[in-house]
Amino acid sequence: MPTTDLLGRSTTPVEDELLELYRRSKALLERDDLPPCARAGVRAATIGLWNVVNDLALEHEQLLDLGA
């Protein structure tokens, strides 16, 4: 887990947890065995978490790269 954000500032425990949640939801999206309703829910959750980690400068990537 990173200890700094994209700007080099130390991350807080809450930021670390949010980033972990984001990464776990991305990993779920990569699976091919999710039912359609689960995939839709995970996609929506990932988009919400992407907004948080992007705004906090914890991680940056494009949503299109995630298939969202």
matplotlib code that plots the C-alpha trace (Angstrom):
import matplotlib.pyplot as plt

x = [0.0, 1.4, 2.3, 2.2, -0.3, 0.5, 1.7, 4.1, 2.1, 1.7, -1.6, -3.9, -5.3, -8.7, -7.1, -5.2, -8.5, -10.3, -7.6, -7.7, -11.5, -11.0, -8.4, -10.6, -13.6, -11.4, -10.3, -13.9, -14.6, -11.9, -13.7, -15.8, -18.0, -20.1, -23.8, -25.0, -26.6, -23.4, -21.3, -23.5, -23.4, -19.6, -19.2, -21.3, -19.3, -16.0, -17.0, -17.9, -14.6, -12.7, -14.1, -12.7, -9.2, -8.9, -10.0, -7.6, -4.7, -4.3, -4.4, -5.1, -6.5, -9.2, -12.6, -12.7, -9.6, -11.8, -14.7, -16.8]
y = [0.0, 3.4, 5.8, 8.9, 10.3, 11.4, 14.7, 13.1, 13.8, 11.2, 9.3, 8.9, 5.5, 6.5, 7.3, 4.0, 2.2, 4.0, 3.2, -0.5, -0.5, 1.0, -1.6, -4.4, -3.2, -2.9, -6.5, -7.6, -5.9, -8.0, -11.2, -12.9, -14.9, -12.1, -12.1, -9.0, -7.4, -7.8, -6.4, -3.4, -2.7, -3.2, -0.9, 1.8, 1.4, 1.6, 4.8, 6.3, 5.2, 6.4, 9.9, 9.8, 8.4, 10.8, 13.9, 12.9, 12.4, 8.8, 7.3, 8.5, 6.6, 7.0, 5.4, 4.2, 2.0, 0.3, -0.4, 2.0]
z = [0.0, -0.9, 1.8, -0.4, -2.8, -6.4, -5.1, -2.6, 0.5, 3.2, 3.0, 5.9, 7.0, 5.5, 2.2, 2.2, 2.9, 0.1, -2.3, -1.3, -1.8, -5.3, -6.3, -5.0, -7.0, -10.1, -9.6, -9.4, -12.7, -14.3, -13.5, -16.1, -13.8, -12.3, -12.9, -14.9, -11.9, -9.8, -12.7, -12.9, -9.2, -9.0, -12.0, -10.3, -7.0, -8.9, -10.6, -7.2, -5.7, -8.8, -8.1, -4.6, -5.3, -8.3, -6.3, -3.5, -6.0, -4.8, -8.2, -11.7, -14.7, -17.2, -16.5, -20.1, -19.3, -16.7, -19.1, -17.1]

ax = plt.figure().add_subplot(projection="3d")
ax.plot(x, y, z, "-o")
ax.set_aspect("equal")
plt.show()
